[in-house]
Amino acid sequence: MAFGPYPIVFGAVKACMSVWLVAVFGEGGVTVAEQLRGVWRKATGRGDGAAIEAAGAELAKRRTLALPSILSPYLGTSGSGAGVPKPTQANLRRFAETPVVRRAINVIKDRIVAMDWQVRVRRGVVASEISEVRAKLAALRRMLEEPNATDSFRTLMEQVIEDALTGGFGAIEMEATGDTERPAQLWPVDGATIRVNSRWDGSVESPRYSQVTAGQILGQAAELRDDQLIYVRMNPRSFTPFGLGPLEVAFETVNQFLTAHRFAGKLAANSVVQYALWLNEATPSQHERMIRWWQDEIEGTGRVPLISTDQKPEVLRFAQGTDADLRLAWQQFLIRMVANAFGLPPMLLGLEGDVNRATAAELNDEAFRGAIEPLAKLIAEHITRDLFSKCIGWREFEFVFNDLSARDEETELAIQVQLLAAGVLTVNEVRAMRGLGPMSAAGAVQLAAEEQG
């Protein structure tokens, strides 16, 4: 035996321990950990209520691993789990400045920031049960309209949406002020500098995020709790703490498009000559003389060259000399792939060859429902959950974009009139749907008198 008697001794000890555990705790389907908890409760004399509460807290702990695909996530010196950086931020932002990608980003971003929005009482909450409801609604709207000393709601959201579409990492820092007229302040944050703690335990006090700028060591990172940062992730996945932006999906396609576009530009500018002039049986001196004459007398002058030789010169073409050399069809295909990555119809990126009057409206509606509405709802949910609930603590309110559920104006008006006539909706409910405040008591009395008259 190579290992001597150690396996035999270990097996004997294991068998003795098994017999002792059965003798002490008994048999059955109860695990050893649960049996040990029962013995501990009996020894300490804790009451049944305390024991049940402790057991519930123990069972409520997470058993599975968060982000198991990330091997050994790097932990900072403070144990905040800072690490797992987002790659290729410089390339993504450089590609975001190209015409096709810029058009795709602006189609989504400009539509969202131009929407009308409101802060209202959350569904399921009775407004009369909230203290100072009007003052709180006015404070929340003022806070969003003037988030800090330099930004407005539009400029703040534009920066966040830009980062979300570029790399899937839109971020807003939020700090509660304790002032009832301005309950919090908001600042846009470069989402590429945010590191996510993959081992965050869900505690309010433990840091979930940290910001590490260029040239900064992890020990000097600014740590942020869950109620101090809004982190907008597009396409969240279980194996990474980061989102997936549309530009990341289209990264390789954009790179190919830029390469084809540069080649076509050089070809169209004639910087790459696609033909040659072949002189048969010409001596070196005649060859040099022909080159100097062409460069001095013909090239760039527009004159008609006259050549008299024993044999006719022949033009050798290396390409067809047509638009097919520009690879325009290939470039259009790449533009379609970029549009697919952003969830937009190619029509909005300049490809209008297969669009007519009958399909244009359908494509516009597809762009709104497929690309604009999901991101707008994601941002609204983050504002409601992270800002209103976590940071400020006013869970009775929610943020909504009014244009998300809007139909055609005439259709919307007809539906509301019918619901009013049937008694399904009240006047104040219709006013709330249109972003208006409730009607005053005098106005309600006058409206009731007009309906009776």
ZIJOTA-V911809 format. One record per run of one state. SS is the DSSP state (alpha for helix, beta for strand, coil for the rest). FROM is the first residue (numbers start at 0). TO is the last residue. If there is no record, write none. Layout:
ss=SS from=FROM to=TO
ss=SS from=FROM to=TO
This chain:
ss=coil from=0 to=4
ss=alpha from=5 to=24
ss=coil from=25 to=30
ss=alpha from=31 to=43
ss=coil from=44 to=46
ss=alpha from=47 to=58
ss=coil from=59 to=87
ss=alpha from=88 to=94
ss=coil from=95 to=97
ss=alpha from=98 to=112
ss=coil from=113 to=115
ss=beta from=116 to=120
ss=coil from=121 to=125
ss=alpha from=126 to=128
ss=coil from=129 to=131
ss=alpha from=132 to=144
ss=coil from=145 to=151
ss=alpha from=152 to=166
ss=coil from=167 to=168
ss=beta from=169 to=175
ss=coil from=176 to=182
ss=beta from=183 to=188
ss=coil from=189 to=189
ss=alpha from=190 to=192
ss=beta from=193 to=195
ss=coil from=196 to=207
ss=beta from=208 to=210
ss=coil from=211 to=216
ss=alpha from=217 to=219
ss=coil from=220 to=220
ss=beta from=221 to=223
ss=coil from=224 to=224
ss=alpha from=225 to=227
ss=beta from=228 to=231
ss=coil from=232 to=235
ss=beta from=236 to=236
ss=coil from=237 to=238
ss=beta from=239 to=239
ss=coil from=240 to=244
ss=alpha from=245 to=248
ss=coil from=249 to=249
ss=alpha from=250 to=267
ss=coil from=268 to=273
ss=beta from=274 to=277
ss=coil from=278 to=282
ss=alpha from=283 to=297
ss=coil from=298 to=312
ss=beta from=313 to=316
ss=coil from=317 to=321
ss=alpha from=322 to=325
ss=coil from=326 to=326
ss=alpha from=327 to=341
ss=coil from=342 to=344
ss=alpha from=345 to=348
ss=coil from=349 to=355
ss=alpha from=356 to=391
ss=coil from=392 to=395
ss=beta from=396 to=400
ss=coil from=401 to=407
ss=alpha from=408 to=421
ss=coil from=422 to=425
ss=alpha from=426 to=432
ss=coil from=433 to=439
ss=alpha from=440 to=451
ss=coil from=452 to=452
